[in-house]
Amino acid sequence: MNKFKRCGQCKLYKHRLKFYNDRNNLDKLCFYCKKCKSYIDKKYRYNINVKHCLKLEKKQKYKCKLCYRKQQKTGQYTSLCIDHCHKCSKLRGLICHACNRGIGLLQENIQLLNRIIKYLKRHKNDCI
């Protein structure tokens, strides 16, 4: 059994563990690597081009556009999240899962974010 497989999207050879299982294929692996499969799934949901996302990832130096942390490659989190406007679905950039959850939990509410900033600034010296 071959340890490496070529992704049908990015054309890179990657270890078998970088592919989802697919019992319908001869090698029992998905045609696309996990990262490309994630982008392909979002392409259909948000009409986002996979190659554009891969280029954007490289342009951002594999870092979150908000916190600048390098992308994590452990567990299920193997790629940055595609951040998009929930009103028009326009791509804004690639962000880490923590920043994506934060934006989602705060419902993209700029007034709430400003109140949180004021609150944190007001209490920044409380523990000195």
Helices and strands as residue ranges (DSSP letters): E 4-6, E 13-15, G 16-18, E 19-21, E 29-33, H 34-46, H 50-59, E 81-84, E 91-95, H 97-105, H 110-122
